[in-house]
Every structure is written in structure tokens, then in C-alpha cells.
Amino acid sequence: MVDTIAKKRFHRGLLYLVVITLSLIFLMPGLWTFSNSLRDIYSISQIIPTSIHWENFKMALTLVPYLEYVKNSFIISGITVLLTTISSALVGFGFARLRAPGKNVLFFIIIATMMLPGIVTQVPTYILFSRIGLTNSFLPWVFWGMGGNAFLIFLYRQFFMNIPVEIDEAAKLDGCSTLGIFLRMYLPLSIPVITTVMVMSFQGSWGDYQTPFMFLDSDKWNLATAMISSNYSLPNNPSIQLIPVINAATLLFAIPIIVTFFIGQKYLVEGIVTTGLKG
């Protein structure tokens, strides 16, 4: 009995040691970035800065039109989150509950598009939007949002298929239409998956730097694209890169992603777990 308890404590202590070690490894890049965002702009990289310089964050906001890029990011992310969440839910509901010939084949085709690298479709999409004059505007994100997302459609479909069919039958007996069933019955039950979709859509669009670079002029870039393309340097000497200011700007860039993750982490886990593998 004593040996069994000792083994359990040893295994638990070993597990804690592994978890703590991995946590430190994963946290190290963030801690390194934070530490170097506070050092003097003329000093070398260091684990613990010898002096604290909070003005680096002010410089990160003022040396480039940072807040303008933030506004563009929220516009792009807002369009993506709103339209993708709604359109993917509608399509997922259709695949889960409506009957139509060839439905499974069409669903398989949609899922198959997930295997295509984004750049494969991005170039012809750019040519199409360029020829009809929709580049350098946010309209492409409107059309992409209305088209939904294959993975998010899959999440919705699997979640909706786990809802008992009896709910549909009871609602139809009460005279509810198909759209009414979706709006009044399914959406209120789908808060976990809706939150999951919104967080995933936001983080994907917030961190996308390639698409805005292709479709927009520099004055409409989002923050991710501007962070890669902008040059943080001394005004009187562009050859000197302000690495601490770049680190400060990077931390500011990550704040919305971290906040949305912690707000939605409970629903993220619940939404993925309850999605299941049915159907």
C-alpha cells in the first residue's frame, strides 16, 4: 500500500515537472519579447533589462500610423467574423438537417477544399477581383465571409447532428418553419460552437498578413501586414533598426488575440468536445 502511494506521488511529481518544463519552454519567447521591449534602444538583447523604458510602447504607436492599421484590422476581422459565422452556420445546418439529392457528395467536395493550400486559390481569386475592380477595398472579405469556411461548416454540421431530431419534429408541429427552427431552436443551443467559430475566425483574420498585402494598398493594410512591411527606425537614421520598439509593437499586436482566447477558452474546449464525430 505504501509503495503504491509512493509510486503515485512519484508519477504525479514527474508529471508536474514535465508540465512546468514545457510551460517554461513555451513561455520563453513571450518573456524574451517582453523583456527586450523594455530595454534601451541602443542596448543589446538581454534577459533582464538593466533599465525600464516604457516609452518604447509609445514609440511603437507613433513612429508608424499604428492606430490606423489597428482600425483596418478590426474592420477586416469584424467583416470576417460576422459573415463567416452566419454563413457557415446556415450551410452547416443545411447539411445536418435538410434532405437533398447529392448532399453528401457536395459536403465531401467542400471538405476536400481544406486540402488545398491557400495560395492555390488566392492568385486566381486576385486576378478575378482585380478584373472586376474590387481590389483596394474590403469587399473581397465580404464575399469570402458570405461564402463561409469549409472547416467551420464541418464544425457546425457535426454539432447540429448531435442535437436530437425530436426538437425539429416538435417545432414543426407548433408551425415553425425551417428557418425558424434554425433561429429559435438551434442557435440558442449552439453558443459553444458559435463562440469557437468566432474566436477562430478572428484569430485567423487578425494574423493574416498575406491577403491584405495582395489585395490592398498600404493605407488600408491591416496591422499584421504593416508589422511585417513597416520599418521601425530612427527618424534621422533609417539604417538603425529599433528592435525594442519592434518587440513592443509585437506585444501590442498580440493583445487582442490573447484577450479573445481567454474570453472564449471555456467555449473553445466545450465547442470542440461537443462537436463529436457523428455522421
C-alpha positions in Angstrom: 0.0 0.0 0.0 2.8 2.4 0.9 4.7 1.5 -2.3 1.6 2.2 -4.3 1.1 5.6 -2.8 4.8 6.4 -3.2 4.6 5.4 -6.9 1.6 7.6 -7.4 3.3 10.6 -5.8 6.4 10.0 -7.9 4.4 9.8 -11.1 2.5 12.9 -10.2 5.6 14.8 -9.3 7.2 13.7 -12.6 4.1 14.8 -14.5 4.2 18.2 -12.8 7.9 18.6 -13.6 7.2 17.8 -17.3 4.3 20.3 -17.4 6.3 23.0 -15.7 9.3 22.5 -18.0 7.1 22.6 -21.1 5.3 25.7 -19.9 8.6 27.5 -19.4 9.7 26.5 -22.9 6.5 27.8 -24.4 6.5 31.0 -22.3 10.2 31.8 -23.1 9.6 33.5 -26.4 6.9 35.8 -24.9 9.0 36.6 -21.9 12.1 37.3 -24.1 10.0 39.6 -26.3 8.6 41.4 -23.2 12.0 41.8 -21.6 13.6 43.2 -24.8 10.7 45.6 -25.3 11.6 47.4 -22.2 15.4 47.8 -22.8 17.1 50.9 -24.1 17.0 51.2 -27.9 20.8 51.3 -28.1 21.5 48.3 -25.8 22.0 44.7 -26.8 19.4 41.9 -26.2 19.2 40.8 -22.6 17.1 38.5 -20.5 16.6 41.1 -17.7 16.9 44.8 -18.8 19.1 47.0 -16.8 16.6 49.8 -17.0 12.9 50.0 -17.9 11.8 52.1 -20.9 8.1 52.2 -21.2 8.4 54.9 -23.9 9.2 52.1 -26.4 5.5 51.3 -26.4 4.7 55.0 -27.1 7.2 54.9 -30.0 5.6 51.8 -31.4 2.3 53.7 -31.6 3.7 56.9 -33.0 6.6 56.1 -35.4 4.1 54.4 -37.8 0.3 55.0 -38.2 -0.3 52.1 -35.8 -3.8 53.0 -34.7 -4.9 53.4 -38.3 -3.6 49.9 -39.0 -5.5 48.7 -35.9 -8.7 50.2 -37.3 -8.2 48.4 -40.6 -7.6 45.1 -38.7 -10.8 45.4 -36.8 -12.8 46.2 -39.9 -11.4 43.2 -41.8 -11.8 40.9 -38.7 -15.2 42.2 -38.0 -16.5 41.5 -41.5 -14.9 38.1 -41.4 -16.2 37.1 -38.0 -19.8 38.3 -38.6 -20.3 37.0 -42.1 -18.4 33.7 -41.7 -20.1 32.8 -38.5 -23.6 33.3 -40.0 -22.9 31.8 -43.4 -21.1 28.7 -42.1 -23.9 28.1 -39.6 -26.5 28.2 -42.3 -24.6 25.8 -44.6 -23.8 23.5 -41.6 -27.5 23.4 -40.7 -28.4 22.6 -44.2 -26.0 19.7 -44.4 -27.1 18.4 -40.9 -30.8 18.6 -41.2 -32.1 19.2 -44.7 -32.6 16.5 -47.3 -31.4 16.9 -50.9 -30.0 14.6 -53.6 -26.2 14.7 -53.7 -25.9 16.3 -50.4 -23.2 14.0 -49.1 -21.2 14.4 -52.3 -21.4 18.1 -52.1 -20.3 18.0 -48.4 -17.3 15.8 -49.4 -16.3 18.3 -52.1 -16.4 21.1 -49.5 -14.3 19.2 -47.1 -11.9 18.3 -49.8 -11.2 22.0 -50.4 -9.5 22.0 -47.0 -6.6 20.1 -48.5 -5.8 22.9 -51.0 -3.1 25.4 -49.9 -4.5 28.9 -49.7 -2.1 30.3 -52.2 -3.5 27.9 -54.9 -6.8 29.8 -54.9 -5.5 33.1 -53.8 -3.8 34.0 -57.1 -6.8 33.3 -59.4 -9.0 35.0 -56.8 -6.8 38.1 -57.0 -7.0 38.1 -60.8 -10.8 37.8 -60.7 -11.3 40.6 -58.2 -8.7 42.8 -60.0 -10.5 42.5 -63.3 -13.9 43.5 -61.8 -12.3 46.4 -59.8 -12.7 45.1 -56.3 -9.1 45.3 -55.2 -8.0 48.0 -52.7 -11.4 47.7 -50.9 -12.8 45.5 -48.2 -15.4 44.0 -50.5 -13.4 40.8 -51.1 -13.7 40.0 -47.4 -17.4 40.4 -47.7 -17.7 37.9 -50.4 -15.3 35.5 -48.7 -17.4 35.8 -45.5 -20.6 35.2 -47.3 -19.1 32.0 -48.8 -18.3 30.5 -45.4 -15.4 28.4 -44.4 -15.1 24.6 -45.1 -13.7 23.7 -41.6 -16.2 25.9 -39.8 -19.0 24.4 -41.9 -17.8 21.0 -40.8 -17.8 22.1 -37.1 -21.4 23.4 -37.4 -22.6 20.3 -39.2 -21.2 17.9 -36.6 -22.6 20.0 -33.8 -26.0 20.2 -35.3 -26.1 16.5 -36.0 -25.7 15.8 -32.2 -28.9 17.8 -31.5 -31.9 15.4 -31.2 -34.2 15.3 -34.2 -37.2 15.4 -31.9 -36.6 19.1 -31.4 -37.2 19.6 -35.2 -40.3 17.5 -35.1 -41.8 19.3 -32.0 -41.1 22.7 -33.6 -42.7 21.7 -36.9 -45.8 20.5 -35.0 -46.0 24.0 -33.5 -45.9 25.5 -37.0 -42.3 26.6 -37.0 -40.6 27.0 -40.4 -37.2 25.6 -41.2 -35.6 29.0 -40.8 -37.5 29.5 -37.6 -36.2 26.2 -36.3 -32.6 27.3 -37.1 -33.0 30.7 -35.5 -35.2 29.8 -32.4 -34.0 26.3 -31.6 -30.6 25.6 -33.0 -28.7 28.9 -32.5 -29.6 29.2 -28.8 -28.2 25.7 -28.3 -25.1 26.4 -30.2 -23.4 29.1 -28.1 -20.2 26.9 -27.6 -19.7 26.2 -31.3 -20.6 29.8 -32.3 -18.1 31.2 -29.8 -15.5 28.7 -31.1 -16.1 29.8 -34.7 -15.9 33.5 -33.8 -12.6 33.1 -31.9 -11.1 31.0 -34.7 -12.3 33.4 -37.4 -11.0 36.4 -35.5 -7.6 35.0 -34.8 -7.2 33.8 -38.4 -8.1 37.2 -39.9 -6.2 39.2 -37.4 -3.0 37.4 -38.1 -3.4 37.2 -41.9 -0.7 39.3 -43.5 -0.5 37.8 -47.0 -4.1 38.5 -48.2 -4.2 42.3 -47.3 -0.7 42.7 -48.9 -2.0 41.3 -52.2 -5.4 43.0 -52.3 -4.9 46.3 -50.5 -2.8 49.4 -50.9 -0.5 50.3 -47.9 -3.0 52.9 -46.5 -5.6 50.1 -46.0 -3.2 47.4 -44.7 -4.2 45.6 -41.5 -1.8 45.5 -38.5 -0.2 42.1 -39.4 0.8 43.3 -42.9 2.0 46.6 -41.6 4.1 45.0 -38.9 6.0 43.0 -41.5 6.3 45.8 -44.0 6.8 48.8 -41.8 10.3 50.0 -40.8 10.8 51.0 -37.1 14.0 53.0 -37.3 15.4 56.3 -36.1 13.9 59.3 -37.9 17.3 60.7 -38.6 19.0 57.4 -39.4 16.8 54.8 -41.1 19.6 52.3 -41.1 19.3 51.7 -37.3 16.5 49.3 -36.5 14.7 49.9 -33.2 14.5 46.3 -32.1 13.0 47.1 -28.6 10.2 49.2 -30.4 9.5 46.3 -32.7 9.2 44.0 -29.7 6.8 46.4 -28.1 4.7 46.7 -31.2 4.6 42.9 -31.4 3.3 42.6 -27.9 0.6 45.2 -28.6 -0.3 43.2 -31.7 -0.8 40.1 -29.7 -3.1 41.6 -27.1 -6.4 41.1 -29.0 -5.5 37.5 -29.8 -4.7 36.8 -26.1 -7.8 38.5 -24.9 -10.2 36.7 -27.2 -8.6 33.4 -26.4 -9.0 33.8 -22.7 -12.6 35.1 -23.1 -13.6 32.2 -25.3 -11.4 29.4 -23.9 -14.2 27.8 -21.9 -16.4 27.7 -25.0 -13.5 26.6 -27.2 -13.0 23.4 -25.3 -16.7 22.8 -25.0 -17.4 23.6 -28.6 -14.7 21.2 -29.9 -15.6 18.4 -27.5 -19.3 18.5 -28.1 -18.9 18.7 -31.8 -18.1 14.9 -31.8 -17.6 12.7 -34.8 -21.1 11.8 -35.6 -22.3 11.5 -39.2 
